Amino acid sequence: MAKNSSKIAKGIIIAAIASMMWGISGTVLQFISQNQNIPESWFLSARTLGAGIFLMIISSIMYRGKIFHVFKSWKNVCWLFAYAVLGLMANLFTFYKSIQFGGNASAATILQYLSPLFIVLGTIIFKRQMPYKTDVFAFIIALVGVFLALTKGDFSELSITTSSLMWGLGSGLTAAFYVVLPRNIVKDPENPPLVVLGWGTLIAGFFFNLHQPVWVGTPTITPTLIASMLTVIFLGTIIPFGLLLYATHYAPSDVISIMDAVQPITTSILSVICFKMMVSGIEVIGIILVIISVYILQKGRKNIESAENTHIDI
């Protein structure tokens, strides 16, 4: 029992580090979008293509015989392109826009963190499934939390622009696509998640480059730009995803998913330190409520589904 608890604790720590890295990446992204004179389209092309190339190199080393398996089925190819365009491309674009249009990494991360709520909402709408009581409870808490986090207690106005709010909600929606769309592909053990992520990122990078090739309109290359880009590519994609895969060897996925809460907390703390943002007690309460709502949603659904499976087995 002690040995098992130790393994789970190790998995939690690894997942928390991965989530923290995403939080750091979000803060660096704010620095790039608001403080560096870099064309938005060039940055998205360079970041996505760079991450895709690195991921495919790693995938080819780890899964030599499996990197092309996903293309053996036209159905999987369609899901892969949907994942790359509607999930990866759309999420990277909307998250960047949310920060760029007068927002901040903390607010954008909180809105993106709502993705599990969008997934459940999609299930209710498209599968015509009645919401569970825990779903409704979680939605109410999330709405209150977001309202408090984005108004900072001043109910007469938002702390971010309306454009930033709309792009942020789009980021949460596309993050839901990012989670849901590749599920049918990775069900096949011959399609490792890292390979699917690699191809998805590479395809997204290809489409970004159709609009803005990285060799056209290249900004002045400075040490700050290089360091920022590498941070976003490695700490925002490659290393945390690898750590998350590693964490699943030690802890259950539902336990690991709770550690996603470290990301908005990290981003909020770094926003205070790096951008001198003032965080009120009301805003902190709002962030905590959003995190609690996602936990209630995931935990409630897991308990109900477990009970239903148990009933069927009997």
C-alpha positions in Angstrom: 0.0 0.0 0.0 2.8 2.4 0.9 4.6 1.6 -2.3 1.5 2.2 -4.3 0.9 5.6 -2.6 4.5 6.5 -3.3 4.0 5.7 -7.0 0.8 7.9 -7.1 2.6 10.7 -5.3 5.4 10.5 -7.9 2.9 10.7 -10.8 1.2 13.7 -9.2 4.5 15.6 -8.8 5.4 14.9 -12.4 2.0 16.0 -13.6 2.2 19.1 -11.5 5.6 20.0 -13.0 4.1 19.6 -16.5 1.2 21.8 -15.7 3.6 24.4 -14.2 5.5 24.4 -17.4 2.4 25.2 -19.4 1.8 28.1 -16.9 5.3 29.4 -17.6 4.8 29.1 -21.3 1.6 31.1 -21.1 3.4 33.9 -19.3 6.2 34.0 -21.9 3.5 34.0 -24.6 2.1 37.2 -23.1 5.6 38.7 -23.1 6.0 37.9 -26.8 2.6 39.1 -27.9 2.6 42.4 -26.0 6.3 43.3 -25.7 8.0 42.0 -28.8 7.6 43.4 -32.2 6.8 40.1 -33.8 4.1 39.6 -36.5 1.4 37.3 -35.0 1.1 35.1 -38.1 4.9 34.6 -38.3 5.1 33.7 -34.6 2.3 31.1 -34.9 4.0 29.6 -38.1 7.4 29.4 -36.5 6.2 28.1 -33.1 3.9 25.4 -34.5 6.2 24.2 -37.3 9.2 24.1 -34.9 7.3 22.1 -32.3 6.0 19.7 -34.9 9.5 19.0 -36.3 10.9 18.4 -32.8 8.0 16.1 -31.9 8.3 14.0 -35.0 12.0 13.6 -34.5 11.4 12.4 -30.9 8.5 10.2 -32.1 10.6 8.6 -34.9 13.2 7.7 -32.3 10.8 6.3 -29.7 8.3 4.6 -32.1 10.2 3.9 -35.3 7.7 1.4 -36.8 4.6 3.2 -35.8 4.8 6.8 -36.9 3.0 6.2 -40.2 0.4 3.8 -38.9 -2.1 6.6 -38.5 -2.3 7.1 -42.3 -3.4 3.5 -42.9 -7.0 4.4 -42.3 -8.8 7.2 -44.2 -11.1 7.6 -41.1 -8.0 8.2 -38.9 -6.6 10.6 -41.5 -9.8 12.7 -41.4 -9.8 12.7 -37.6 -6.1 13.7 -37.6 -6.7 16.7 -39.9 -9.7 17.7 -37.9 -7.6 17.5 -34.7 -4.8 19.5 -36.3 -7.0 22.3 -37.8 -10.0 22.6 -35.4 -8.0 21.6 -32.3 -4.4 22.6 -32.4 -4.4 25.4 -35.0 -7.6 27.0 -33.6 -6.6 26.7 -30.0 -3.1 28.2 -30.6 -4.7 31.0 -32.6 -7.5 31.9 -30.2 -5.3 31.7 -27.1 -2.8 34.1 -28.7 -5.5 36.4 -29.8 -7.1 36.5 -26.3 -3.8 37.7 -24.8 -3.1 40.1 -27.7 -6.4 41.9 -27.6 -5.8 43.6 -24.3 -6.0 40.4 -22.2 -3.5 38.7 -20.0 -2.1 35.2 -19.7 -3.9 34.6 -16.4 -7.4 35.5 -17.8 -6.8 33.5 -21.0 -5.6 30.5 -19.1 -8.7 30.6 -16.8 -11.0 30.7 -19.8 -9.1 27.9 -21.6 -9.3 25.9 -18.4 -13.1 25.7 -18.9 -12.6 23.2 -21.7 -14.1 20.2 -19.7 -17.3 22.3 -19.3 -17.5 22.7 -23.1 -17.0 19.0 -23.5 -19.9 18.1 -21.2 -22.0 20.8 -22.9 -21.3 19.2 -26.3 -22.3 15.8 -24.9 -25.6 17.3 -23.7 -26.4 19.1 -26.9 -25.2 16.6 -29.6 -25.8 13.3 -27.8 -29.0 14.6 -26.2 -27.9 13.4 -22.8 -29.5 14.9 -19.8 -27.0 16.7 -17.6 -26.2 15.3 -14.2 -26.8 17.3 -11.0 -23.1 17.6 -10.6 -22.8 19.1 -14.1 -25.3 21.8 -13.3 -23.6 22.5 -10.0 -20.2 22.7 -11.6 -21.5 25.0 -14.4 -22.9 27.4 -11.8 -19.7 27.5 -9.8 -17.7 28.0 -12.9 -19.8 30.9 -14.1 -19.5 32.6 -10.7 -15.8 31.9 -10.6 -15.2 33.3 -14.1 -17.3 36.4 -13.3 -15.3 37.1 -10.2 -12.0 36.4 -11.9 -12.7 38.7 -14.8 -14.3 41.6 -12.9 -12.0 41.5 -9.9 -14.9 42.6 -7.7 -15.8 45.6 -9.8 -19.1 44.4 -11.3 -19.5 47.5 -13.5 -16.8 46.4 -16.0 -14.5 43.6 -17.0 -10.8 43.6 -16.2 -10.1 42.5 -19.9 -11.5 43.8 -23.2 -14.7 42.2 -24.7 -12.6 41.0 -27.6 -10.2 39.3 -25.3 -13.1 37.6 -23.5 -14.6 36.3 -26.7 -11.3 35.0 -28.0 -10.7 33.4 -24.5 -14.0 31.6 -24.7 -13.0 30.5 -28.1 -9.8 29.2 -26.6 -11.8 27.1 -24.1 -14.0 25.7 -26.9 -11.1 24.8 -29.1 -9.3 23.3 -26.2 -12.3 20.9 -25.9 -11.8 20.0 -29.6 -8.1 19.4 -28.8 -9.1 16.8 -26.2 -12.0 15.2 -28.0 -11.0 14.9 -31.6 -7.9 12.6 -31.3 -9.7 10.1 -29.0 -10.7 7.8 -31.8 -7.2 7.7 -33.2 -5.4 7.0 -29.9 -7.8 4.2 -29.1 -5.6 2.1 -31.4 -2.5 1.1 -29.4 -0.6 1.3 -32.7 -1.1 5.1 -32.6 0.9 6.4 -29.6 -0.4 9.8 -28.3 3.0 11.4 -28.8 3.0 10.4 -32.5 -0.6 11.8 -33.0 0.5 15.0 -31.3 3.5 15.2 -33.5 1.6 14.8 -36.8 -1.1 17.1 -35.6 1.3 19.8 -34.7 3.3 19.3 -38.0 0.1 19.5 -40.1 -1.0 22.6 -38.1 2.4 24.2 -38.7 2.1 23.4 -42.5 -1.2 25.2 -42.7 0.0 28.2 -40.7 2.9 28.4 -43.1 0.6 28.4 -46.2 -0.6 31.7 -44.9 2.7 33.0 -43.5 5.9 31.1 -44.4 8.5 31.4 -41.7 11.1 32.6 -44.3 8.9 35.6 -45.3 8.7 38.7 -43.2 11.1 37.3 -40.6 11.6 39.7 -37.7 15.0 40.7 -36.4 16.4 37.6 -34.6 17.6 38.5 -31.1 18.7 36.4 -28.2 15.4 37.4 -26.4 13.3 36.2 -29.4 15.2 32.9 -29.6 15.0 32.2 -25.9 11.2 33.1 -25.9 10.5 30.9 -28.9 12.4 27.9 -27.4 10.6 28.3 -24.1 7.2 28.3 -25.8 8.1 25.3 -28.0 9.7 23.2 -25.3 8.0 24.2 -22.1 4.7 24.8 -23.9 4.5 21.6 -25.9 7.3 19.0 -25.9 8.5 18.6 -22.3 5.2 18.9 -20.5 3.4 16.5 -22.8 6.2 14.0 -22.4 6.1 14.4 -18.6 2.3 13.9 -18.7 2.7 10.6 -20.6 5.4 9.5 -18.1 3.1 10.4 -15.2 0.4 8.0 -16.4 2.7 5.2 -15.5 2.5 6.1 -11.8 -1.0 7.6 -11.2 -4.5 7.2 -12.6 -5.5 9.7 -15.4 -8.3 11.3 -13.2 -5.8 12.0 -10.5 -3.4 13.5 -13.0 -6.1 15.7 -14.6 -6.6 17.4 -11.2 -3.0 18.7 -11.5 -4.2 20.8 -14.5 -5.1 23.3 -11.8 -1.5 24.2 -11.3 -1.4 25.9 -14.7 -3.7 28.8 -14.0 -2.3 29.2 -10.5 1.3 29.4 -12.0 0.2 31.8 -14.7 -1.5 34.1 -12.2 1.6 34.1 -9.8 4.0 34.8 -12.7 1.7 37.6 -14.1 2.0 39.3 -10.7 5.8 38.9 -10.6 6.6 39.6 -14.3 3.9 42.1 -15.3 3.2 43.8 -12.0 -0.4 42.8 -12.2 -2.5 43.5 -9.1 -4.5 40.4 -8.0 -7.4 41.1 -5.6 -8.8 38.6 -3.1 -12.0 38.4 -5.2 -10.0 37.4 -8.3 -8.2 34.7 -6.3 -11.6 33.4 -5.1 -12.8 33.3 -8.7 -9.8 31.3 -9.9 -10.3 28.8 -7.0 -14.0 28.4 -7.8 -13.2 27.7 -11.5 -10.7 25.0 -10.4 -13.2 23.5 -8.0 -15.9 23.4 -10.6 -13.7 21.4 -13.0 -12.8 19.0 -10.2 -16.5 18.6 -9.3 -17.4 18.0 -12.9 -14.7 15.3 -13.5 -15.2 13.6 -10.2 -18.9 13.6 -10.4 -19.0 12.1 -13.8 -16.4 9.5 -13.0 -18.4 8.4 -9.9 -21.7 8.2 -11.8 -20.1 6.3 -14.7 -18.5 3.9 -12.3 -21.8 3.3 -10.5 -23.5 2.6 -13.9 -20.8 0.2 -14.9 -21.1 -1.6 -11.6 -24.9 -1.9 -12.0 -24.5 -3.3 -15.5 -21.9 -5.9 -14.3 -24.3 -7.1 -11.6 
